[in-house]
Amino acid sequence: MARAEERPIIVVTGGNRGIGFEICRQLAARGARVVLTARNRSAGTAAAETLAAQKLAADYHQLDVTDARSVTALRDFVEQRFEHLDVLINNAGIIVKGDASAQKVDLASVRTTLETNALGPLHLAQMLMPLLKRSKAARIVNMSSGMGALSDSGGGYAAYRISKTALNAITAILAAELGGSVAVNSVCPGWVKTDMGGRSADRDVAEGADTAVWLALDAPQRLTGKFVRDRKVIPW
């Protein structure tokens, strides 16, 4: 385990369940100082308590990625508590009930999905960037999906696909603008057994979290502006 002064400070959005919770668990087990965020306060507190029962520490902080005041409160907490940030993992994401084919999906569903899956991560990156730039090896990890890859685009779930394609674009743009001072990458976790992925998925949460944790702690800092699955760069 890393010494206290070497422990990376990592914010994980949507950390109360599924892949996000497993990311928090793996990071805490590696000695990172984890800020586990969730929109629902009781769910987030329960997640942090579950980790504590496993002798793994995480600070819970409430966060609604679509609420500007909530994002500002998180920034203020991180600045006051740690003075800098090493890694932001944008994991929070949704598939709304109204999602459908591009021919039928209602625009309200598209807007709602974009707010959480694309604009939320962009706003968090903007607000936390000054703290990231104080790190010696800052990173942003955006949890995307193969459904957002233009290289292999399909039909159905149009709102979700659009939002993840937008998130990939945000990743590439930020990486280009930051020129390596902050490494920014997108992750395809694969089809994972979660509330979103369903029981028929072919991967467990440990596999789904692995690449995000690798990008947060182990990947070369020069790796930036890429779409990554199973620790390998893939087309997007």
BELSULJO-V353917 format. One record per residue. PHI is phi in radians with two decimals (999 if undefined). Layout:
# BELSULJO-V353917
<<PHI> <PHI>>
This chain:
# BELSULJO-V353917
<<999> <-1.19> <-1.15> <-0.94> <-1.26> <-1.79> <-1.22> <-1.20> <-1.72> <-2.31> <-1.68> <-2.13> <-1.51> <1.04> <-1.62> <-1.51> <-2.76> <1.01> <-1.06> <-1.05> <-1.13> <-1.17> <-1.05> <-1.03> <-1.10> <-1.15> <-1.13> <-1.10> <-1.14> <-1.52> <1.69> <-1.23> <-1.61> <-1.69> <-1.83> <-1.49> <-2.00> <-2.75> <-1.21> <-1.50> <-1.10> <-1.16> <-1.17> <-1.18> <-1.10> <-1.11> <-1.12> <-1.11> <-1.19> <-1.11> <-1.13> <-1.06> <-1.14> <-1.65> <1.10> <-2.11> <-1.75> <-2.63> <-1.55> <-1.56> <-2.45> <-1.15> <-2.68> <-1.89> <-1.15> <-1.66> <-1.95> <-1.05> <-1.17> <-1.16> <-1.13> <-1.08> <-1.11> <-1.12> <-1.00> <-1.11> <-1.08> <-1.12> <-1.13> <-1.22> <-1.46> <-2.11> <1.30> <-2.72> <-2.43> <-1.65> <-2.49> <-1.99> <-1.93> <-1.49> <-1.79> <-1.00> <-2.79> <-2.40> <-2.14> <-1.45> <-1.11> <-1.45> <-1.16> <-2.84> <-1.15> <-1.08> <-1.31> <-2.16> <-1.08> <-1.40> <-1.17> <-1.10> <-1.16> <-1.12> <-1.09> <-1.06> <-1.17> <-1.09> <-1.01> <-1.43> <-1.48> <-2.18> <-1.24> <-1.03> <-1.02> <-1.12> <-1.11> <-1.07> <-1.06> <-1.09> <-1.28> <-1.63> <-1.00> <-1.02> <-1.30> <-1.11> <-1.23> <-1.48> <-1.45> <-1.36> <-2.63> <-1.36> <-2.51> <-2.14> <-2.09> <-1.80> <-1.39> <-1.84> <-2.86> <-1.06> <-1.22> <-1.76> <-1.53> <-1.14> <-1.20> <-2.56> <-1.36> <-2.23> <-1.84> <1.44> <0.81> <-1.08> <-1.08> <-1.13> <-1.04> <-1.05> <-1.14> <-1.33> <-1.11> <-1.10> <-1.10> <-1.10> <-1.13> <-1.05> <-1.01> <-1.13> <-1.16> <-1.08> <-1.05> <-1.15> <-1.20> <-1.49> <0.98> <1.64> <-1.15> <-2.29> <-1.34> <-2.23> <-2.43> <-1.82> <-2.13> <-1.81> <-1.39> <1.51> <-1.55> <-2.00> <-1.23> <-2.43> <-1.03> <-1.38> <-1.34> <1.50> <-1.31> <-1.41> <-1.05> <-1.71> <-2.24> <-1.58> <-1.15> <-1.09> <-1.18> <-1.13> <-1.50> <-0.98> <-1.19> <-1.10> <-1.15> <-1.08> <-1.15> <-1.28> <-2.06> <-2.13> <-1.12> <-1.04> <-1.07> <-1.27> <-1.32> <-2.69> <1.27> <-2.08> <-1.93> <-2.19> <-2.35> <0.89> <1.15> <-2.20> <-1.26> <-2.18> <-1.15> <-2.55>>
